[in-house]
């Protein structure tokens, strides 16, 4: 009697689901191969993919039906223990939650008012200064809003290294600087002007331009670009 004791690690590289996903992308994998990655290994007589195919076949190849299976039902398959059964259930539950999740709204920035409306709740009622940066894609879609520093009532230190690291982490193509004035005065200080100038110069050098610097208060905003300061 011949038995198949092969595991995923012993397959040809192009046939291994993990390597296939890494090299060709997730969309090329079959449902069985994706489930095999969750399983990690098969049984003594079946590879992980063959075991996944068996489970799918028992459910008429329907992921919907598979999602209804309980732990005890899954453990009836040879090679599926408690841990693998729970992993499959968790995978199916994540898929269910993703299917009903709200698609994130794509936000584009066109004017300083867009920035103010988007971020004002982050600065509202603060008694201290905070410095934030808004990372944008090439078409000005918002990629992220990062807090850089917190300070006192009269100022905060905005470290250029931290600012551009946050933007690189977001894979941003451009950015907008933002900070608040708890005093309610919107005009930029000399320190604000100098910092913006230096950061803008560095942004140009690394092809990550600063499109604006917006100062917030509870009553309004000041745009460097709209006021000819950038």
N, C-alpha and C positions, 0 to 999 in steps of 0.2 A: 504494500500500500504506500502510495506516495503522499507526502504531506507538504504543504507550502508554509515554511517558517520565515518567509521573507518579511522584513519590515520596510518602512519607507526609506530608511537610511541606506538599504542595500540596493535600491532601484537605481536605474540609470538616472543621471542628474536631470535630464529633460523630462523624466516621468514623475519626479517627486513633486507633490503639490506645493510645498513651501517654496522650493526653488522656482517652480513654474510661475508662481504668483510674483516672486521677486523679479524674475527676468522678463515676464510677458504681461504682467498686470492681472488684477483679480478677475476682470471680465472674461478671460479666456478659460477659467476653471469651470468644470462641471459642478453641479450640486454635490455629487458624490465626492469630488476632490475637496471641495470646501468643508464638507462634513468630516472627511478624513483628516484634515488639518486639526479640527477640534478633537477628534479621537486620539490622534498621535500614533496609535498602533492598532493592529487588528487582533485576531486570535491566532492560535497555533496553525489553523488551516486556512486562514483568510488574511489578506493584507487589509490595511485600514480602508482603502478605497473599495475593495470587494465587500467589506463589512458594511460600509456606508451604502453601497448599491443594494445590499440585501435589505437594509432598513428602509430605504426609499421604495424598493419594489413591494415590500409588505404594505406600503401606504399608497400604492398605485402611482408612485413617483410624484406624489403631491406634497409639497412643503406645508400646505395648509393642514392636511391630515396629520403630518408628522408633528406639527405644532400642538396637536391635541393629545399626543401620547404622554402618559404619566411615567414616573420613574420605574414602577413595577413592570409596566409593559415593555419598556426599553430594555430592562434587565433580563427579559426572556431571550434576547438574542445572545448567542454564544460570543463571548468576547466583550460584552457590555456589562461592566460592573457599576457599582454605585457612583463612582467619580465620573465615569464617562456618561452615564445617564443624566446626571445633574448638569454636566457641561452642555449636553445637547439641549436640555430644557432651557438653560440659561441663554444659549445661542438663539433659540427660537423666540424667547421672550424679548430679547433685544431687537430682533427683527420685527416683532409685533409693535413694540414701542416706537421704533423708527418709522414704521408705516403710518402711524397716527400722529406723529410729531408734526408740529407746525413748521413749515419751511421758513428758515430765517429770512426776514425782510432785507432786501438789498438796499442799502442806503448810499446815495451819492451826494457828494458835497459840491455845490455850485457857487455858493456865496457864504460870507461870514455869518449871515443869519442862520444858515443851515447848521453851522457849527454850534452856534449859541443854542438853538432849539434842541440839538442833540445832546449837548453836554451840560447844560445849565443846572440840571438836577444834581450833578456831581459836585458843583461848587456852592449850591444854594445854602444859605445860613451858616457858612463856615466862618469861624472867628480867627482862622489862621490861613496863611497862603499855601496853596498847593500848585505844583507844576505838572502838567499832563502833556502828552503828545498823542496826536491822532494820526495813525498810519493809513495811507491811502494806496490803492492800486493805480495802474496807469490810466484808468478811466475814472479816477476819483471815487471809487467805491471804498467805503470804510472797511478796513481790515482789523482795526483794533484801537482801543482807547487805553493808554497805559499811564498809570501814575508814576511819576519820576521822583518827586520829593515832596515832603511836607516841611513847613517852617513855622515861624511865628507870625504875629500880626503885621509886621513890617516887611517881611520878605522870606524867601526860601532859596536854597542853593540849587541851581539847575546844572547838573554835571553833564557836559556834552558827551562824555563817554557812555554814560548810562542812557542818554537820549538816543544816540545812534545805535547802541546795542539793542535797545527795545525795538527800534525800527527794523533792523536787520533780522531780528527774530520773527517779526511779522511778515518779512519779505516785502516790505513796503517799497513803493516806487517814488513816493513823495510824502510830505507830512505837513501838519499844521501844529504849531506850538500853542499852548494854552496855559494861562494861569489866572488867578483871581486876585482882586484887591478888596480885602475885607472892609477897608475904609469907605468903599463906595466910589472913590475917585478913579476914573477910568483912564486918565492920561498916563502914558508910559513914563517911567522914571528914566533917568540917564543910564542906570544899570540895565533896565529892560532894553533900551535901545542898543546899548553896547553888546549885550548878550545875543540879541537877535542878529545883529550884524555879523558877529563872529560865527555863530552857528550856521547862518545862511552861506557864508563863504566856504565853510567846510562842507556843507551839503552839496554845493556846486562841484567841489573837488571830487567827491565820491559819487556823483550823479544821483544824489538823493535830495532833490530840491525842497526847500521850505516854502510852501505856497502862501502862508500867512502866519501871523501870531495874533491870537485873539485874547484880549484881557476881559475877564468877566467880573460883573458885580451883580447884586440881586436886582438891580434896576436896568441893566443893559449891558452893552459890550463895546469894545473898541477894537477895530480891525486895523492892523498895521498897513495892510495893502490898500484898504479903502481910504486911509488917511495919508497915503503917500510916504509911509515910513519904512516900506520894504519893497 
